[in-house]
């Protein structure tokens, strides 16, 4: 039997650990495109697109966002209705230059990001338990609307039974 080369095994083990941690980090920063909605209203996106902010210029109407969430009949499916003021959905302009008062929504379901291009979002089959939905107003270039350095966003926690 050959003598074990501890140095080679240590390096191999460290490379494996790095690969696993990188995979976990990438899955957190770049969620899969499998979205919980069935109507095609959203898609996942890269996390680095959210690093930019779009500060609302002084004197401009401040956009706001809120939402309601309603369970569909007996199914464990949910409809999110997004309500905005001083903001217009601009699905045809995603990826374009930012323009005050228009864009889309970055919607997070338990931390998983979806781009929502209109006022409705459908969530299929949430597991039973506590869930959090967070909505952020996003401009055409995916920058997040901000007021005095704070994101314009709203969140709500609910229990799926």
C-alpha positions in Angstrom: 0.0 0.0 0.0 1.3 3.4 -0.9 1.9 6.1 1.7 -0.8 8.9 1.6 0.4 12.2 0.3 -1.2 14.5 2.9 -0.3 17.7 1.0 -2.1 16.5 -2.2 -5.1 15.4 -0.2 -5.3 18.7 1.7 -5.2 20.7 -1.6 -7.8 18.5 -3.2 -10.1 18.9 -0.1 -9.7 22.7 -0.1 -10.5 22.8 -3.8 -13.6 20.8 -3.2 -14.7 23.1 -0.3 -14.1 26.2 -2.6 -16.1 24.6 -5.4 -19.0 23.9 -3.0 -19.0 27.3 -1.4 -18.8 29.0 -4.9 -21.8 27.0 -6.1 -23.8 28.0 -3.0 -22.8 31.7 -3.4 -23.8 31.7 -7.1 -27.1 30.1 -6.4 -27.9 32.8 -3.9 -26.7 35.6 -6.1 -28.2 34.2 -9.4 -31.3 32.3 -8.6 -32.6 29.8 -11.2 -35.1 30.9 -13.8 -37.7 28.6 -12.3 -40.3 31.1 -11.1 -43.2 30.4 -8.9 -45.7 32.2 -11.2 -47.4 30.4 -14.0 -48.6 33.4 -16.0 -45.2 34.4 -17.3 -45.3 37.8 -15.7 -41.8 37.5 -14.1 -38.4 36.2 -14.5 -35.2 35.9 -12.4 -32.2 38.2 -13.0 -28.6 38.7 -12.0 -28.1 40.2 -8.5 -25.4 42.6 -9.7 -28.1 44.5 -11.7 -29.6 45.5 -8.3 -26.5 47.2 -7.0 -27.2 50.5 -8.6 -29.7 53.0 -7.2 -31.8 55.7 -8.9 -32.2 58.5 -6.5 -35.5 60.4 -7.0 -34.5 63.9 -8.0 -35.5 66.7 -5.6 -38.8 68.3 -6.6 -40.0 65.2 -8.5 -43.1 63.3 -7.4 -42.1 60.4 -5.2 -43.1 57.0 -6.5 -44.6 54.6 -4.0 -45.4 50.9 -4.0 -47.7 48.7 -1.9 -49.4 45.4 -2.6 -52.2 43.0 -1.5 -51.8 39.2 -1.5 -54.8 36.9 -1.8 -55.0 33.1 -1.6 -56.8 31.5 -4.5 -59.7 29.2 -3.4 -58.5 25.9 -1.8 -55.2 25.7 -3.7 -52.0 26.9 -2.1 -51.6 29.6 -4.8 -51.5 33.3 -4.3 -52.1 36.4 -6.3 -50.1 39.5 -5.6 -51.7 42.8 -6.7 -49.1 45.6 -7.0 -50.3 49.2 -6.5 -48.1 52.1 -7.4 -48.3 55.9 -7.4 -46.2 58.3 -9.5 -44.9 55.2 -11.3 -45.8 53.5 -14.6 -44.9 50.0 -15.6 -42.7 50.1 -18.8 -42.2 46.4 -19.8 -41.0 47.4 -23.3 -38.2 49.5 -21.9 -36.5 46.9 -19.6 -32.7 47.3 -20.2 -33.1 50.9 -21.5 -31.8 54.1 -19.9 -33.4 55.1 -16.6 -36.4 57.5 -16.8 -38.0 59.0 -13.8 -41.4 57.5 -12.9 -41.2 54.3 -15.0 -39.8 50.8 -14.8 -40.7 47.5 -13.2 -40.8 45.7 -9.9 -38.1 43.5 -8.3 -40.2 41.1 -6.3 -38.6 38.7 -3.8 -40.4 35.6 -2.5 -38.5 34.4 0.5 -35.4 36.0 -0.9 -35.7 34.7 -4.4 -35.8 37.5 -7.0 -38.3 37.9 -9.9 -38.7 40.8 -12.3 -42.4 41.8 -12.6 -43.5 43.8 -15.6 -47.0 44.6 -14.6 -49.4 45.0 -11.6 -50.1 41.3 -11.1 -47.9 38.3 -10.0 -49.1 34.8 -9.4 -47.3 32.4 -7.0 -47.9 28.7 -7.4 -47.8 26.2 -4.6 -46.0 27.8 -1.7 -45.1 25.3 1.0 -46.9 25.6 4.3 -45.3 28.0 6.7 -44.2 31.6 7.0 -43.2 33.5 3.9 -42.0 37.0 3.1 -42.7 39.0 0.0 -40.6 42.1 -0.7 -41.2 44.6 -3.6 -38.7 47.2 -4.8 -39.4 49.8 -7.4 -36.9 49.4 -10.2 -36.1 51.7 -13.1 -35.7 50.5 -16.7 -32.0 49.8 -16.2 -32.8 47.7 -13.1 -31.5 50.3 -10.7 -33.5 50.5 -7.5 -35.5 53.7 -6.8 -34.2 55.4 -3.7 -35.2 58.4 -1.6 -32.4 59.9 0.5 -30.4 56.7 0.1 -33.3 54.4 1.2 -34.8 51.9 -1.3 -38.5 52.5 -2.2 -39.8 49.2 -1.1 -42.5 47.4 0.9 -42.6 43.9 2.5 -45.2 41.6 4.1 -44.9 38.3 5.9 -47.8 35.8 5.8 -48.5 32.2 6.6 -49.4 29.7 4.0 -51.6 26.9 5.4 
